[in-house]
Amino acid sequence: MAGGWSRDGAVNEQIEASINDELARLKARRGPSGESRTHCAECDEPIPEARRAAIPGVKLCIDCQSERDGRAAPRGGINRRGSKDSQLK
């Protein structure tokens, strides 16, 4: 497929890269796995047994996890969709 200044297959590579980025982001959000810690990884406070039983692989206490959940996660600012605005810049 002709793409103007882009080489053949560039559009498909952009689509694949976008899909792979989103899959990596979703895998990172999946949550903890493995063995739970007995003490918080950030503040070293004990993690209650009920929390460790409810969430396998938990690494943070409730307070530290609440603080982390309140922060906005940075997202990539790359526009791979090739909109007209991005092509004009």
N, CA, C and O atoms as a CHARMM CRD file, in Angstrom:
* protein
*
  356
    1    1 MET  N      0.84600  -1.17000   0.00000 PROA 1      0.00000
    2    1 MET  CA     0.00000   0.00000   0.00000 PROA 1      0.00000
    3    1 MET  C      0.89000   1.23100   0.00000 PROA 1      0.00000
    4    1 MET  O      1.83300   1.31800   0.78700 PROA 1      0.00000
    5    2 ALA  N      0.60400   2.16700  -0.86100 PROA 2      0.00000
    6    2 ALA  CA     1.37700   3.39800  -0.93000 PROA 2      0.00000
    7    2 ALA  C      1.03100   4.27700   0.25400 PROA 2      0.00000
    8    2 ALA  O     -0.14000   4.43900   0.59800 PROA 2      0.00000
    9    3 GLY  N      2.05300   4.84500   0.87900 PROA 3      0.00000
   10    3 GLY  CA     1.81900   5.65200   2.05700 PROA 3      0.00000
   11    3 GLY  C      2.44400   7.02100   1.97200 PROA 3      0.00000
   12    3 GLY  O      2.75200   7.61700   3.00400 PROA 3      0.00000
   13    4 GLY  N      2.64200   7.53700   0.77800 PROA 4      0.00000
   14    4 GLY  CA     3.25700   8.85900   0.67100 PROA 4      0.00000
   15    4 GLY  C      4.74400   8.76600   0.96500 PROA 4      0.00000
   16    4 GLY  O      5.48400   8.10000   0.24100 PROA 4      0.00000
   17    5 TRP  N      5.18200   9.43200   2.02500 PROA 5      0.00000
   18    5 TRP  CA     6.60300   9.43200   2.36700 PROA 5      0.00000
   19    5 TRP  C      7.00500   8.21500   3.19100 PROA 5      0.00000
   20    5 TRP  O      8.19800   7.97800   3.38100 PROA 5      0.00000
   21    6 SER  N      6.05800   7.44600   3.67800 PROA 6      0.00000
   22    6 SER  CA     6.40300   6.28300   4.50700 PROA 6      0.00000
   23    6 SER  C      6.75500   5.09400   3.62600 PROA 6      0.00000
   24    6 SER  O      6.30200   4.97900   2.48800 PROA 6      0.00000
   25    7 ARG  N      7.55800   4.23500   4.17200 PROA 7      0.00000
   26    7 ARG  CA     7.96500   3.04100   3.42200 PROA 7      0.00000
   27    7 ARG  C      6.87400   1.97900   3.52700 PROA 7      0.00000
   28    7 ARG  O      5.96700   2.09900   4.35200 PROA 7      0.00000
   29    8 ASP  N      6.95500   0.96100   2.71400 PROA 8      0.00000
   30    8 ASP  CA     5.97000  -0.11900   2.73100 PROA 8      0.00000
   31    8 ASP  C      5.98000  -0.81200   4.08700 PROA 8      0.00000
   32    8 ASP  O      7.04400  -1.10300   4.63500 PROA 8      0.00000
   33    9 GLY  N      4.80900  -1.07100   4.61900 PROA 9      0.00000
   34    9 GLY  CA     4.67700  -1.76800   5.89000 PROA 9      0.00000
   35    9 GLY  C      4.76200  -0.88000   7.11500 PROA 9      0.00000
   36    9 GLY  O      4.61200  -1.37000   8.23400 PROA 9      0.00000
   37   10 ALA  N      4.99900   0.41600   6.93800 PROA 10     0.00000
   38   10 ALA  CA     5.15200   1.30900   8.08500 PROA 10     0.00000
   39   10 ALA  C      3.85600   1.42300   8.87800 PROA 10     0.00000
   40   10 ALA  O      3.88900   1.49500  10.10700 PROA 10     0.00000
   41   11 VAL  N      2.73500   1.44100   8.20300 PROA 11     0.00000
   42   11 VAL  CA     1.45100   1.56000   8.88600 PROA 11     0.00000
   43   11 VAL  C      1.20500   0.32300   9.75000 PROA 11     0.00000
   44   11 VAL  O      0.78100   0.43600  10.90000 PROA 11     0.00000
   45   12 ASN  N      1.46900  -0.84400   9.19400 PROA 12     0.00000
   46   12 ASN  CA     1.29000  -2.07400   9.96700 PROA 12     0.00000
   47   12 ASN  C      2.22700  -2.11400  11.16900 PROA 12     0.00000
   48   12 ASN  O      1.83400  -2.58000  12.23900 PROA 12     0.00000
   49   13 GLU  N      3.45100  -1.63700  11.01100 PROA 13     0.00000
   50   13 GLU  CA     4.39200  -1.59200  12.13300 PROA 13     0.00000
   51   13 GLU  C      3.89100  -0.65200  13.22200 PROA 13     0.00000
   52   13 GLU  O      4.04800  -0.94300  14.40800 PROA 13     0.00000
   53   14 GLN  N      3.29500   0.46200  12.84000 PROA 14     0.00000
   54   14 GLN  CA     2.74100   1.39700  13.81800 PROA 14     0.00000
   55   14 GLN  C      1.58100   0.76300  14.58200 PROA 14     0.00000
   56   14 GLN  O      1.46700   0.91800  15.79800 PROA 14     0.00000
   57   15 ILE  N      0.73200   0.05600  13.86400 PROA 15     0.00000
   58   15 ILE  CA    -0.39900  -0.61600  14.50400 PROA 15     0.00000
   59   15 ILE  C      0.10100  -1.66900  15.47600 PROA 15     0.00000
   60   15 ILE  O     -0.38400  -1.74400  16.60500 PROA 15     0.00000
   61   16 GLU  N      1.06400  -2.48400  15.05900 PROA 16     0.00000
   62   16 GLU  CA     1.63300  -3.51800  15.92700 PROA 16     0.00000
   63   16 GLU  C      2.28100  -2.90600  17.15800 PROA 16     0.00000
   64   16 GLU  O      2.12900  -3.43000  18.26100 PROA 16     0.00000
   65   17 ALA  N      3.00300  -1.80200  16.98100 PROA 17     0.00000
   66   17 ALA  CA     3.65400  -1.13800  18.11500 PROA 17     0.00000
   67   17 ALA  C      2.62200  -0.61100  19.09600 PROA 17     0.00000
   68   17 ALA  O      2.81800  -0.71400  20.30700 PROA 17     0.00000
   69   18 SER  N      1.52600  -0.04700  18.59700 PROA 18     0.00000
   70   18 SER  CA     0.46700   0.44900  19.47200 PROA 18     0.00000
   71   18 SER  C     -0.18200  -0.69000  20.25400 PROA 18     0.00000
   72   18 SER  O     -0.45900  -0.55500  21.44500 PROA 18     0.00000
   73   19 ILE  N     -0.41800  -1.79500  19.58600 PROA 19     0.00000
   74   19 ILE  CA    -1.01500  -2.96300  20.24800 PROA 19     0.00000
   75   19 ILE  C     -0.07500  -3.50100  21.31800 PROA 19     0.00000
   76   19 ILE  O     -0.51000  -3.80400  22.42900 PROA 19     0.00000
   77   20 ASN  N      1.21600  -3.62200  20.99200 PROA 20     0.00000
   78   20 ASN  CA     2.18100  -4.12900  21.96200 PROA 20     0.00000
   79   20 ASN  C      2.32100  -3.20200  23.16300 PROA 20     0.00000
   80   20 ASN  O      2.45200  -3.67700  24.29100 PROA 20     0.00000
   81   21 ASP  N      2.29400  -1.89200  22.94600 PROA 21     0.00000
   82   21 ASP  CA     2.36000  -0.93400  24.05600 PROA 21     0.00000
   83   21 ASP  C      1.15800  -1.08900  24.98200 PROA 21     0.00000
   84   21 ASP  O      1.30300  -1.07200  26.20400 PROA 21     0.00000
   85   22 GLU  N     -0.01500  -1.23800  24.40500 PROA 22     0.00000
   86   22 GLU  CA    -1.22400  -1.36800  25.21600 PROA 22     0.00000
   87   22 GLU  C     -1.24000  -2.69000  25.97300 PROA 22     0.00000
   88   22 GLU  O     -1.66100  -2.73100  27.12900 PROA 22     0.00000
   89   23 LEU  N     -0.79100  -3.76800  25.34300 PROA 23     0.00000
   90   23 LEU  CA    -0.71800  -5.05600  26.03400 PROA 23     0.00000
   91   23 LEU  C      0.26200  -4.99500  27.20000 PROA 23     0.00000
   92   23 LEU  O     -0.01400  -5.54400  28.26600 PROA 23     0.00000
   93   24 ALA  N      1.39700  -4.33700  27.01000 PROA 24     0.00000
   94   24 ALA  CA     2.37300  -4.19400  28.09600 PROA 24     0.00000
   95   24 ALA  C      1.78100  -3.37600  29.24100 PROA 24     0.00000
   96   24 ALA  O      2.00600  -3.69100  30.40900 PROA 24     0.00000
   97   25 ARG  N      1.02700  -2.32900  28.91200 PROA 25     0.00000
   98   25 ARG  CA     0.40100  -1.50600  29.94600 PROA 25     0.00000
   99   25 ARG  C     -0.63000  -2.31500  30.72800 PROA 25     0.00000
  100   25 ARG  O     -0.71100  -2.19200  31.95100 PROA 25     0.00000
  101   26 LEU  N     -1.41900  -3.14200  30.03700 PROA 26     0.00000
  102   26 LEU  CA    -2.42300  -3.95700  30.70900 PROA 26     0.00000
  103   26 LEU  C     -1.78500  -5.03000  31.58900 PROA 26     0.00000
  104   26 LEU  O     -2.28100  -5.31100  32.68000 PROA 26     0.00000
  105   27 LYS  N     -0.68800  -5.63200  31.12200 PROA 27     0.00000
  106   27 LYS  CA     0.01200  -6.62400  31.93300 PROA 27     0.00000
  107   27 LYS  C      0.56700  -5.99500  33.20100 PROA 27     0.00000
  108   27 LYS  O      0.56900  -6.62600  34.25800 PROA 27     0.00000
  109   28 ALA  N      1.03600  -4.76200  33.10500 PROA 28     0.00000
  110   28 ALA  CA     1.57300  -4.07000  34.27900 PROA 28     0.00000
  111   28 ALA  C      0.46300  -3.75200  35.27200 PROA 28     0.00000
  112   28 ALA  O      0.71400  -3.71400  36.47700 PROA 28     0.00000
  113   29 ARG  N     -0.74000  -3.52500  34.80300 PROA 29     0.00000
  114   29 ARG  CA    -1.87700  -3.19700  35.67300 PROA 29     0.00000
  115   29 ARG  C     -2.51800  -4.42700  36.29800 PROA 29     0.00000
  116   29 ARG  O     -3.33400  -4.31000  37.21200 PROA 29     0.00000
  117   30 ARG  N     -2.15500  -5.59300  35.81400 PROA 30     0.00000
  118   30 ARG  CA    -2.81100  -6.81900  36.25500 PROA 30     0.00000
  119   30 ARG  C     -2.76100  -6.97100  37.77300 PROA 30     0.00000
  120   30 ARG  O     -3.68600  -7.52500  38.36600 PROA 30     0.00000
  121   31 GLY  N     -1.71100  -6.49400  38.39800 PROA 31     0.00000
  122   31 GLY  CA    -1.63100  -6.54100  39.84800 PROA 31     0.00000
  123   31 GLY  C     -0.56400  -7.49600  40.32500 PROA 31     0.00000
  124   31 GLY  O      0.15500  -8.10100  39.52900 PROA 31     0.00000
  125   32 PRO  N     -0.47300  -7.62100  41.62100 PROA 32     0.00000
  126   32 PRO  CA     0.58100  -8.44300  42.19600 PROA 32     0.00000
  127   32 PRO  C      0.35800  -9.92200  41.93700 PROA 32     0.00000
  128   32 PRO  O     -0.77100 -10.36500  41.72800 PROA 32     0.00000
  129   33 SER  N      1.43400 -10.67200  41.95100 PROA 33     0.00000
  130   33 SER  CA     1.36000 -12.12100  41.83900 PROA 33     0.00000
  131   33 SER  C      2.52700 -12.70000  42.62500 PROA 33     0.00000
  132   33 SER  O      3.46600 -11.98300  42.97000 PROA 33     0.00000
  133   34 GLY  N      2.46900 -13.97200  42.90100 PROA 34     0.00000
  134   34 GLY  CA     3.52200 -14.60700  43.67100 PROA 34     0.00000
  135   34 GLY  C      3.19200 -14.59500  45.15400 PROA 34     0.00000
  136   34 GLY  O      2.02800 -14.52200  45.54700 PROA 34     0.00000
  137   35 GLU  N      4.22400 -14.66700  45.96300 PROA 35     0.00000
  138   35 GLU  CA     4.04100 -14.71900  47.41000 PROA 35     0.00000
  139   35 GLU  C      3.90800 -13.32400  48.00100 PROA 35     0.00000
  140   35 GLU  O      4.62700 -12.40600  47.60600 PROA 35     0.00000
  141   36 SER  N      3.00100 -13.16600  48.93300 PROA 36     0.00000
  142   36 SER  CA     2.78200 -11.87900  49.58700 PROA 36     0.00000
  143   36 SER  C      3.91500 -11.58700  50.56500 PROA 36     0.00000
  144   36 SER  O      4.51600 -12.49600  51.13800 PROA 36     0.00000
  145   37 ARG  N      4.19000 -10.30200  50.73900 PROA 37     0.00000
  146   37 ARG  CA     5.17000  -9.88600  51.74100 PROA 37     0.00000
  147   37 ARG  C      4.46600  -9.74200  53.08400 PROA 37     0.00000
  148   37 ARG  O      3.26300  -9.49000  53.14200 PROA 37     0.00000
  149   38 THR  N      5.22300  -9.90500  54.15500 PROA 38     0.00000
  150   38 THR  CA     4.65200  -9.73100  55.48900 PROA 38     0.00000
  151   38 THR  C      4.71700  -8.27900  55.93100 PROA 38     0.00000
  152   38 THR  O      3.94400  -7.85100  56.78800 PROA 38     0.00000
  153   39 HSD  N      5.65000  -7.50900  55.34000 PROA 39     0.00000
  154   39 HSD  CA     5.80200  -6.08800  55.66700 PROA 39     0.00000
  155   39 HSD  C      5.81400  -5.27800  54.36800 PROA 39     0.00000
  156   39 HSD  O      6.26200  -5.76000  53.32800 PROA 39     0.00000
  157   40 CYS  N      5.32000  -4.05800  54.44300 PROA 40     0.00000
  158   40 CYS  CA     5.20200  -3.17900  53.27900 PROA 40     0.00000
  159   40 CYS  C      6.57300  -2.90400  52.66700 PROA 40     0.00000
  160   40 CYS  O      7.55700  -2.71200  53.38200 PROA 40     0.00000
  161   41 ALA  N      6.62400  -2.88800  51.33800 PROA 41     0.00000
  162   41 ALA  CA     7.87600  -2.63400  50.62300 PROA 41     0.00000
  163   41 ALA  C      8.30300  -1.17900  50.72400 PROA 41     0.00000
  164   41 ALA  O      9.48100  -0.87800  50.52700 PROA 41     0.00000
  165   42 GLU  N      7.38500  -0.26800  51.02400 PROA 42     0.00000
  166   42 GLU  CA     7.72900   1.15300  51.08900 PROA 42     0.00000
  167   42 GLU  C      7.95100   1.64900  52.51200 PROA 42     0.00000
  168   42 GLU  O      8.94400   2.32500  52.78100 PROA 42     0.00000
  169   43 CYS  N      7.03700   1.32100  53.42900 PROA 43     0.00000
  170   43 CYS  CA     7.12700   1.88700  54.78800 PROA 43     0.00000
  171   43 CYS  C      7.52100   0.85800  55.84300 PROA 43     0.00000
  172   43 CYS  O      7.73400   1.22500  56.99800 PROA 43     0.00000
  173   44 ASP  N      7.62100  -0.40300  55.48200 PROA 44     0.00000
  174   44 ASP  CA     8.02700  -1.49600  56.36500 PROA 44     0.00000
  175   44 ASP  C      7.03000  -1.75700  57.50100 PROA 44     0.00000
  176   44 ASP  O      7.39200  -2.38200  58.49800 PROA 44     0.00000
  177   45 GLU  N      5.79400  -1.29600  57.37100 PROA 45     0.00000
  178   45 GLU  CA     4.74500  -1.61000  58.34500 PROA 45     0.00000
  179   45 GLU  C      4.22300  -3.02000  58.05100 PROA 45     0.00000
  180   45 GLU  O      4.25000  -3.45800  56.90100 PROA 45     0.00000
  181   46 PRO  N      3.75000  -3.73000  59.07300 PROA 46     0.00000
  182   46 PRO  CA     3.20500  -5.07200  58.82000 PROA 46     0.00000
  183   46 PRO  C      1.93500  -5.01500  57.96800 PROA 46     0.00000
  184   46 PRO  O      1.09400  -4.13300  58.13900 PROA 46     0.00000
  185   47 ILE  N      1.81700  -5.96000  57.05900 PROA 47     0.00000
  186   47 ILE  CA     0.62300  -6.07400  56.22300 PROA 47     0.00000
  187   47 ILE  C     -0.31300  -7.06200  56.91600 PROA 47     0.00000
  188   47 ILE  O      0.10500  -8.17500  57.23600 PROA 47     0.00000
  189   48 PRO  N     -1.57000  -6.68200  57.15500 PROA 48     0.00000
  190   48 PRO  CA    -2.49900  -7.57700  57.86000 PROA 48     0.00000
  191   48 PRO  C     -2.69800  -8.90400  57.11700 PROA 48     0.00000
  192   48 PRO  O     -2.68800  -8.95600  55.88700 PROA 48     0.00000
  193   49 GLU  N     -2.87600  -9.95100  57.88600 PROA 49     0.00000
  194   49 GLU  CA    -3.05800 -11.29400  57.32400 PROA 49     0.00000
  195   49 GLU  C     -4.26500 -11.34500  56.38400 PROA 49     0.00000
  196   49 GLU  O     -4.22100 -12.02600  55.35900 PROA 49     0.00000
  197   50 ALA  N     -5.32900 -10.63800  56.72400 PROA 50     0.00000
  198   50 ALA  CA    -6.53400 -10.64600  55.87400 PROA 50     0.00000
  199   50 ALA  C     -6.22300 -10.06100  54.49600 PROA 50     0.00000
  200   50 ALA  O     -6.71400 -10.56400  53.48500 PROA 50     0.00000
  201   51 ARG  N     -5.41700  -9.01200  54.45100 PROA 51     0.00000
  202   51 ARG  CA    -5.04600  -8.40900  53.15800 PROA 51     0.00000
  203   51 ARG  C     -4.17500  -9.37000  52.35200 PROA 51     0.00000
  204   51 ARG  O     -4.35500  -9.51200  51.14200 PROA 51     0.00000
  205   52 ARG  N     -3.23700 -10.02400  53.02000 PROA 52     0.00000
  206   52 ARG  CA    -2.35900 -10.98100  52.32300 PROA 52     0.00000
  207   52 ARG  C     -3.15600 -12.16100  51.78100 PROA 52     0.00000
  208   52 ARG  O     -2.83600 -12.68500  50.71400 PROA 52     0.00000
  209   53 ALA  N     -4.18600 -12.58200  52.50000 PROA 53     0.00000
  210   53 ALA  CA    -5.01200 -13.69500  52.03500 PROA 53     0.00000
  211   53 ALA  C     -5.92100 -13.26700  50.88600 PROA 53     0.00000
  212   53 ALA  O     -6.18400 -14.04900  49.97200 PROA 53     0.00000
  213   54 ALA  N     -6.40100 -12.02000  50.93700 PROA 54     0.00000
  214   54 ALA  CA    -7.33500 -11.54000  49.91500 PROA 54     0.00000
  215   54 ALA  C     -6.64400 -11.22300  48.59400 PROA 54     0.00000
  216   54 ALA  O     -7.22500 -11.41900  47.52700 PROA 54     0.00000
  217   55 ILE  N     -5.40300 -10.73400  48.66000 PROA 55     0.00000
  218   55 ILE  CA    -4.67800 -10.32500  47.45000 PROA 55     0.00000
  219   55 ILE  C     -3.35400 -11.07600  47.39600 PROA 55     0.00000
  220   55 ILE  O     -2.38600 -10.65300  48.02700 PROA 55     0.00000
  221   56 PRO  N     -3.29000 -12.16900  46.66500 PROA 56     0.00000
  222   56 PRO  CA    -2.03000 -12.91300  46.57000 PROA 56     0.00000
  223   56 PRO  C     -0.93700 -12.04800  45.93300 PROA 56     0.00000
  224   56 PRO  O     -1.16300 -11.39800  44.91300 PROA 56     0.00000
  225   57 GLY  N      0.23000 -12.05000  46.54000 PROA 57     0.00000
  226   57 GLY  CA     1.35600 -11.29900  45.99700 PROA 57     0.00000
  227   57 GLY  C      1.37800  -9.84000  46.39000 PROA 57     0.00000
  228   57 GLY  O      2.10200  -9.05100  45.78200 PROA 57     0.00000
  229   58 VAL  N      0.59500  -9.45400  47.40600 PROA 58     0.00000
  230   58 VAL  CA     0.54000  -8.04800  47.80600 PROA 58     0.00000
  231   58 VAL  C      1.90300  -7.62300  48.36100 PROA 58     0.00000
  232   58 VAL  O      2.55700  -8.37200  49.08600 PROA 58     0.00000
  233   59 LYS  N      2.31300  -6.40000  48.00100 PROA 59     0.00000
  234   59 LYS  CA     3.62400  -5.90500  48.41800 PROA 59     0.00000
  235   59 LYS  C      3.53200  -4.62600  49.24800 PROA 59     0.00000
  236   59 LYS  O      4.50500  -4.23700  49.89300 PROA 59     0.00000
  237   60 LEU  N      2.36500  -3.96800  49.23700 PROA 60     0.00000
  238   60 LEU  CA     2.20200  -2.69300  49.92900 PROA 60     0.00000
  239   60 LEU  C      1.08100  -2.77000  50.95000 PROA 60     0.00000
  240   60 LEU  O      0.11900  -3.52100  50.78900 PROA 60     0.00000
  241   61 CYS  N      1.22600  -1.96700  52.01800 PROA 61     0.00000
  242   61 CYS  CA     0.15300  -1.86400  52.99700 PROA 61     0.00000
  243   61 CYS  C     -0.99300  -1.03100  52.39200 PROA 61     0.00000
  244   61 CYS  O     -0.85300  -0.46800  51.30600 PROA 61     0.00000
  245   62 ILE  N     -2.09400  -0.96400  53.08800 PROA 62     0.00000
  246   62 ILE  CA    -3.28000  -0.27100  52.57100 PROA 62     0.00000
  247   62 ILE  C     -2.99100   1.21400  52.35000 PROA 62     0.00000
  248   62 ILE  O     -3.38500   1.77100  51.32600 PROA 62     0.00000
  249   63 ASP  N     -2.30300   1.86300  53.30200 PROA 63     0.00000
  250   63 ASP  CA    -2.02100   3.29400  53.17600 PROA 63     0.00000
  251   63 ASP  C     -1.13300   3.59400  51.96900 PROA 63     0.00000
  252   63 ASP  O     -1.42300   4.50600  51.19500 PROA 63     0.00000
  253   64 CYS  N     -0.05400   2.83200  51.80900 PROA 64     0.00000
  254   64 CYS  CA     0.86200   3.07300  50.67800 PROA 64     0.00000
  255   64 CYS  C      0.18200   2.76800  49.34700 PROA 64     0.00000
  256   64 CYS  O      0.39900   3.47500  48.36300 PROA 64     0.00000
  257   65 GLN  N     -0.64400   1.71400  49.31200 PROA 65     0.00000
  258   65 GLN  CA    -1.34900   1.38100  48.07700 PROA 65     0.00000
  259   65 GLN  C     -2.36600   2.45900  47.72800 PROA 65     0.00000
  260   65 GLN  O     -2.52300   2.80500  46.55700 PROA 65     0.00000
  261   66 SER  N     -3.05600   2.99400  48.73000 PROA 66     0.00000
  262   66 SER  CA    -4.02100   4.07000  48.48300 PROA 66     0.00000
  263   66 SER  C     -3.33000   5.30900  47.93300 PROA 66     0.00000
  264   66 SER  O     -3.84300   5.97100  47.03100 PROA 66     0.00000
  265   67 GLU  N     -2.16400   5.61400  48.48300 PROA 67     0.00000
  266   67 GLU  CA    -1.40600   6.77000  47.99200 PROA 67     0.00000
  267   67 GLU  C     -0.95200   6.55600  46.55200 PROA 67     0.00000
  268   67 GLU  O     -1.02600   7.46700  45.72700 PROA 67     0.00000
  269   68 ARG  N     -0.48900   5.36300  46.26000 PROA 68     0.00000
  270   68 ARG  CA    -0.03000   5.04900  44.90200 PROA 68     0.00000
  271   68 ARG  C     -1.19300   5.06900  43.91200 PROA 68     0.00000
  272   68 ARG  O     -1.03200   5.53300  42.78300 PROA 68     0.00000
  273   69 ASP  N     -2.35400   4.57600  44.31800 PROA 69     0.00000
  274   69 ASP  CA    -3.52100   4.57100  43.43200 PROA 69     0.00000
  275   69 ASP  C     -3.99700   5.98400  43.12000 PROA 69     0.00000
  276   69 ASP  O     -4.57600   6.22400  42.06100 PROA 69     0.00000
  277   70 GLY  N     -3.75700   6.91600  44.03300 PROA 70     0.00000
  278   70 GLY  CA    -4.18900   8.28900  43.82400 PROA 70     0.00000
  279   70 GLY  C     -3.34300   9.04200  42.82000 PROA 70     0.00000
  280   70 GLY  O     -3.79400  10.03900  42.25600 PROA 70     0.00000
  281   71 ARG  N     -2.11400   8.57900  42.58400 PROA 71     0.00000
  282   71 ARG  CA    -1.23300   9.23500  41.61100 PROA 71     0.00000
  283   71 ARG  C     -1.64100   8.86900  40.18700 PROA 71     0.00000
  284   71 ARG  O     -2.07500   7.74900  39.91600 PROA 71     0.00000
  285   72 ALA  N     -1.49500   9.83000  39.29200 PROA 72     0.00000
  286   72 ALA  CA    -1.78600   9.57500  37.87900 PROA 72     0.00000
  287   72 ALA  C     -0.59500   8.88300  37.23700 PROA 72     0.00000
  288   72 ALA  O      0.54600   9.31500  37.39800 PROA 72     0.00000
  289   73 ALA  N     -0.86100   7.82600  36.52200 PROA 73     0.00000
  290   73 ALA  CA     0.20200   7.09500  35.83600 PROA 73     0.00000
  291   73 ALA  C      0.53700   7.80500  34.53200 PROA 73     0.00000
  292   73 ALA  O     -0.37000   8.16200  33.78000 PROA 73     0.00000
  293   74 PRO  N      1.82700   8.01900  34.24400 PROA 74     0.00000
  294   74 PRO  CA     2.19100   8.67500  32.99000 PROA 74     0.00000
  295   74 PRO  C      1.91000   7.77200  31.79200 PROA 74     0.00000
  296   74 PRO  O      2.16000   6.56800  31.83300 PROA 74     0.00000
  297   75 ARG  N      1.40200   8.35800  30.75800 PROA 75     0.00000
  298   75 ARG  CA     1.14800   7.62500  29.51600 PROA 75     0.00000
  299   75 ARG  C      2.03900   8.18700  28.43100 PROA 75     0.00000
  300   75 ARG  O      2.42300   9.35500  28.48600 PROA 75     0.00000
  301   76 GLY  N      2.36500   7.39200  27.47100 PROA 76     0.00000
  302   76 GLY  CA     3.21300   7.83000  26.37100 PROA 76     0.00000
  303   76 GLY  C      2.53700   8.91000  25.55400 PROA 76     0.00000
  304   76 GLY  O      1.33300   8.83900  25.30500 PROA 76     0.00000
  305   77 GLY  N      3.29300   9.90400  25.13700 PROA 77     0.00000
  306   77 GLY  CA     2.74300  10.99300  24.36100 PROA 77     0.00000
  307   77 GLY  C      2.95500  10.83300  22.87500 PROA 77     0.00000
  308   77 GLY  O      2.88900  11.81100  22.13100 PROA 77     0.00000
  309   78 ILE  N      3.20600   9.62400  22.43100 PROA 78     0.00000
  310   78 ILE  CA     3.47700   9.39800  21.01500 PROA 78     0.00000
  311   78 ILE  C      2.16700   9.10500  20.29600 PROA 78     0.00000
  312   78 ILE  O      1.40900   8.22100  20.69700 PROA 78     0.00000
  313   79 ASN  N      1.91400   9.85100  19.24000 PROA 79     0.00000
  314   79 ASN  CA     0.72200   9.63200  18.43600 PROA 79     0.00000
  315   79 ASN  C      1.13100   8.80200  17.23400 PROA 79     0.00000
  316   79 ASN  O      1.69500   9.32500  16.27300 PROA 79     0.00000
  317   80 ARG  N      0.84800   7.51700  17.28700 PROA 80     0.00000
  318   80 ARG  CA     1.23500   6.63300  16.18500 PROA 80     0.00000
  319   80 ARG  C      0.11800   6.47000  15.17100 PROA 80     0.00000
  320   80 ARG  O      0.27500   5.74000  14.19200 PROA 80     0.00000
  321   81 ARG  N     -0.97500   7.11800  15.38300 PROA 81     0.00000
  322   81 ARG  CA    -2.10700   6.91900  14.48000 PROA 81     0.00000
  323   81 ARG  C     -1.99500   7.75100  13.20600 PROA 81     0.00000
  324   81 ARG  O     -2.78600   7.57200  12.27900 PROA 81     0.00000
  325   82 GLY  N     -1.03600   8.64400  13.15200 PROA 82     0.00000
  326   82 GLY  CA    -0.81400   9.40700  11.94200 PROA 82     0.00000
  327   82 GLY  C     -1.92900  10.38500  11.61300 PROA 82     0.00000
  328   82 GLY  O     -2.30800  10.52000  10.45000 PROA 82     0.00000
  329   83 SER  N     -2.46200  11.07000  12.62200 PROA 83     0.00000
  330   83 SER  CA    -3.51500  12.02900  12.35700 PROA 83     0.00000
  331   83 SER  C     -2.96100  13.18800  11.54700 PROA 83     0.00000
  332   83 SER  O     -1.74600  13.38100  11.49700 PROA 83     0.00000
  333   84 LYS  N     -3.82600  13.95700  10.91800 PROA 84     0.00000
  334   84 LYS  CA    -3.38400  15.08600  10.11600 PROA 84     0.00000
  335   84 LYS  C     -2.62500  16.09300  10.94900 PROA 84     0.00000
  336   84 LYS  O     -1.64100  16.67000  10.48500 PROA 84     0.00000
  337   85 ASP  N     -3.07900  16.31500  12.19900 PROA 85     0.00000
  338   85 ASP  CA    -2.40400  17.28300  13.06700 PROA 85     0.00000
  339   85 ASP  C     -0.96200  16.85500  13.32900 PROA 85     0.00000
  340   85 ASP  O     -0.06300  17.69500  13.30100 PROA 85     0.00000
  341   86 SER  N     -0.71800  15.56100  13.58400 PROA 86     0.00000
  342   86 SER  CA     0.63700  15.12400  13.88200 PROA 86     0.00000
  343   86 SER  C      1.52900  15.19700  12.64300 PROA 86     0.00000
  344   86 SER  O      2.74300  15.36100  12.77000 PROA 86     0.00000
  345   87 GLN  N      0.95700  15.08100  11.47100 PROA 87     0.00000
  346   87 GLN  CA     1.75500  15.12700  10.25200 PROA 87     0.00000
  347   87 GLN  C      2.11500  16.55500   9.87700 PROA 87     0.00000
  348   87 GLN  O      3.08800  16.77500   9.15600 PROA 87     0.00000
  349   88 LEU  N      1.34800  17.52800  10.35000 PROA 88     0.00000
  350   88 LEU  CA     1.61800  18.92500  10.01700 PROA 88     0.00000
  351   88 LEU  C      2.71300  19.53200  10.88400 PROA 88     0.00000
  352   88 LEU  O      3.29700  20.55000  10.51200 PROA 88     0.00000
  353   89 LYS  N      3.00100  18.92900  12.03100 PROA 89     0.00000
  354   89 LYS  CA     3.98600  19.49300  12.94500 PROA 89     0.00000
  355   89 LYS  C      5.39300  19.24000  12.50000 PROA 89     0.00000
  356   89 LYS  O      6.33700  19.65600  13.17100 PROA 89     0.00000
